[in-house]
Amino acid sequence: MTSSLRNSVVSARALRVPEITVFFWLAKGLSTALGESASDYLVGALSPIPAVLAGFAAFVVSLVVQFAMRRYRAWAYWFAVVMVGVFGTMAADVLHVGFGVPYTFSALLYGIALAAVYILWFRVEKTMSVHSIDTPRREAFYWAAVVATFALGTALGDLTAMTLHLGYLWSIVLFALMICIPAAGYRWLHWNPIFSFWFAYVVTRPLGASVADWLGKPTDVGGLGLGGGPVSLVLLALIVAVVGHLAVSRRDVQPTD
């Protein structure tokens, strides 16, 4: 087998998403919070339409970069996750703010969309495991699910905080308790690992968004009033540090058989 042919075979089989470690969940939590705070800041700084257009453009660029990678690269993957977080937040907020759609309806709508992605993904690929994302088609399903989870999570966070009047702090408590469910189910009740992963993945979004809103929103709506800009900068610095560590250590690169 020639060197070029061998490399092409390896690239085709290389997994395109990270291993699930404590660093994955740390980066995921930071990215969800950053997506929320950055979206709120940009919409206020640029006005809604330019902000959404800029968010969509960055979202498209990030996915183009990610799909151009032949294997998992920490910086490209997490850049895409952050941009999905920003645009996913905007997409969820546009339905409510721009079109007056209640959070209950938007949460239901995004929940149906996510379920449709999962069903189609499983029917086509027969698995939704992150340990099988080794082709562009499987990765496309993966990112479709990620986008849907971010939009759904944003709607759920706003639903509990505003529609159900729990506020941001009690929403944090609620979703923190909820994320313990798949962790306990997987650890002690032997739940399916794929189900447990996606359960936790969905819940991290409203948890991170609630934390960002609590930190950044004005005090008269239940936040600490730190501002979306400063909160975004701190979260960005933290996620850059985590992703930089992963890029150097490569401890989240999945092994290839």
C-alpha positions in Angstrom: 0.0 0.0 0.0 1.4 3.4 -1.0 1.9 6.1 1.6 -0.8 8.4 0.1 -3.3 5.5 -0.1 -2.5 4.5 3.5 -3.0 8.1 4.7 -6.3 8.3 2.9 -7.6 5.1 4.5 -6.5 6.3 8.0 -8.1 9.7 7.4 -11.4 8.0 6.3 -11.4 6.0 9.5 -10.3 8.7 11.9 -12.9 9.9 14.4 -13.9 13.5 14.0 -15.2 14.3 17.5 -13.5 14.1 20.9 -13.5 11.4 23.6 -15.9 12.0 26.4 -13.8 13.0 29.4 -14.1 15.5 32.3 -12.5 18.1 30.0 -15.2 17.5 27.4 -17.9 18.4 29.9 -15.9 21.3 31.2 -15.5 22.8 27.7 -19.1 22.0 26.8 -20.4 23.8 29.9 -18.2 26.8 29.2 -19.2 26.9 25.5 -23.0 26.8 26.4 -22.6 29.7 28.8 -20.4 31.6 26.3 -23.0 31.1 23.5 -25.7 32.6 25.7 -23.7 35.6 27.0 -22.1 36.4 23.6 -25.4 36.2 21.8 -27.1 38.6 24.3 -24.1 41.0 24.1 -23.9 41.0 20.3 -27.7 41.5 19.8 -27.5 44.5 22.2 -24.3 45.9 20.6 -25.1 45.5 16.9 -28.9 45.4 16.9 -30.7 42.1 16.2 -30.6 41.8 12.4 -26.8 42.4 11.9 -26.1 40.3 15.0 -28.0 37.3 13.7 -26.4 37.7 10.2 -23.0 37.8 11.8 -23.8 34.9 14.0 -25.0 32.9 11.0 -21.9 33.7 9.0 -19.6 32.7 11.8 -21.6 29.5 12.3 -21.3 28.6 8.6 -17.5 29.3 8.6 -17.0 27.3 11.7 -18.7 24.2 10.2 -16.8 24.6 7.0 -13.6 24.6 8.9 -14.6 21.6 11.0 -15.7 19.5 8.0 -12.4 20.4 6.3 -10.5 18.6 9.0 -9.8 14.9 8.2 -9.8 14.0 11.9 -10.6 15.6 15.3 -8.8 18.8 16.0 -9.6 20.4 19.3 -9.5 24.0 18.1 -11.7 23.4 15.1 -14.2 21.3 16.9 -14.7 23.7 19.9 -14.7 26.7 17.6 -17.7 25.1 15.9 -19.4 24.3 19.2 -19.0 27.9 20.4 -20.4 29.2 17.1 -23.3 26.8 17.3 -23.9 28.0 20.8 -24.0 31.7 19.7 -26.2 31.1 16.6 -28.4 28.5 18.4 -29.2 31.0 21.1 -30.0 33.6 18.5 -32.3 31.2 16.6 -34.2 30.4 19.7 -34.5 34.0 20.8 -35.6 35.2 17.3 -38.7 33.1 17.5 -39.7 34.6 20.8 -38.5 38.2 20.5 -38.9 38.6 16.7 -42.1 36.6 16.1 -43.7 36.5 19.6 -43.6 32.7 19.8 -44.1 31.6 23.4 -41.1 29.7 25.0 -43.4 26.7 25.6 -44.1 26.4 21.9 -40.5 27.0 20.8 -39.3 24.4 23.3 -41.8 21.9 21.9 -40.9 22.8 18.3 -37.1 22.3 18.9 -37.8 19.2 20.9 -39.7 17.7 17.9 -36.8 18.8 15.6 -34.2 17.1 17.8 -36.3 13.9 18.0 -36.6 13.9 14.2 -32.8 14.2 13.9 -32.2 11.4 16.3 -34.8 9.1 14.6 -33.4 9.8 11.1 -29.8 9.4 12.3 -30.5 6.0 13.9 -32.4 4.8 10.9 -29.7 5.7 8.5 -26.6 4.9 10.5 -27.9 2.3 13.0 -26.0 4.1 15.8 -25.7 7.5 17.4 -22.5 6.8 19.3 -19.8 9.5 19.3 -17.4 6.6 18.9 -18.7 6.1 15.3 -18.4 9.6 13.9 -15.9 8.7 11.2 -17.6 9.8 8.0 -18.9 13.2 6.8 -22.5 11.9 6.7 -22.3 10.7 10.3 -20.7 14.0 11.3 -23.5 15.9 9.5 -26.1 14.1 11.7 -24.0 14.8 14.8 -23.9 18.5 14.1 -27.6 18.6 13.3 -28.2 17.1 16.7 -25.9 19.6 18.4 -27.6 22.6 16.7 -31.0 21.2 17.8 -29.8 20.6 21.4 -28.5 24.2 21.7 -31.8 25.7 20.4 -33.9 23.4 22.6 -31.7 24.1 25.6 -32.0 27.9 25.1 -35.7 27.7 24.9 -35.9 25.5 28.0 -33.7 27.8 30.0 -35.9 30.8 29.1 -39.0 28.7 29.8 -38.1 27.9 33.3 -36.6 31.3 34.2 -39.3 33.5 32.6 -42.5 31.6 31.7 -42.4 29.4 34.9 -41.0 32.3 36.9 -38.2 30.3 38.5 -35.6 33.0 37.8 -32.1 32.3 36.7 -30.7 31.0 40.0 -33.4 28.5 40.6 -33.2 27.4 37.0 -29.5 26.7 37.7 -30.5 24.5 40.6 -33.1 22.7 38.6 -30.9 21.8 35.6 -28.0 21.0 37.9 -30.2 18.4 39.6 -31.5 17.2 36.2 -28.0 16.6 34.9 -27.4 14.2 37.8 -30.1 11.9 36.5 -28.2 10.5 33.5 -25.0 10.5 35.5 -26.6 8.4 38.2 -28.5 6.3 35.7 -25.3 5.4 33.8 -23.2 4.9 36.9 -25.5 2.8 39.1 -28.5 1.7 37.0 -26.5 0.7 33.9 -28.4 2.9 31.5 -27.5 2.9 27.8 -24.4 5.0 27.4 -25.6 6.7 24.2 -28.9 7.6 25.8 -27.1 8.9 28.9 -24.7 11.0 26.9 -27.3 12.7 24.8 -29.6 13.2 27.9 -26.7 15.0 29.6 -25.7 16.9 26.5 -29.2 18.4 26.1 -29.3 19.5 29.8 -25.9 21.1 29.8 -27.3 23.8 27.4 -30.0 25.3 29.7 -27.7 24.8 32.7 -24.9 26.8 31.1 -27.3 29.4 29.6 -28.9 29.9 33.0 -25.5 30.4 34.6 -24.6 33.0 32.0 -27.9 34.8 32.3 -27.6 34.9 36.1 -24.1 36.4 35.9 -24.8 38.9 33.1 -28.4 40.0 33.3 -29.4 43.1 35.2 -30.4 42.8 38.9 -33.9 43.9 38.2 -34.6 40.7 36.2 -32.8 38.4 38.7 -29.2 38.6 37.5 -26.0 39.8 39.1 -25.7 42.6 36.6 -22.1 41.9 35.5 -23.0 42.5 31.8 -22.8 40.2 28.8 -19.5 41.6 27.5 -17.4 41.0 30.7 -19.0 37.6 31.3 -18.3 36.6 27.6 -14.6 37.7 27.9 -14.1 35.7 31.1 -15.8 32.6 29.6 -13.8 33.0 26.4 -10.5 33.1 28.3 -11.5 29.9 30.2 -12.5 28.0 27.2 -9.4 29.0 25.3 -7.3 27.7 28.2 -9.2 24.4 28.3 -9.1 23.9 24.5 -5.4 25.0 24.4 -4.6 22.3 27.0 -6.5 19.7 25.0 -4.8 20.7 21.7 -1.4 20.3 23.3 -2.0 17.2 25.4 -4.3 15.4 22.9 -5.8 13.6 25.8 -9.3 13.8 24.3 -8.3 12.3 20.9 -10.2 9.0 20.4 -8.0 6.0 19.5 -8.4 4.6 16.0 -8.7 0.8 15.7 
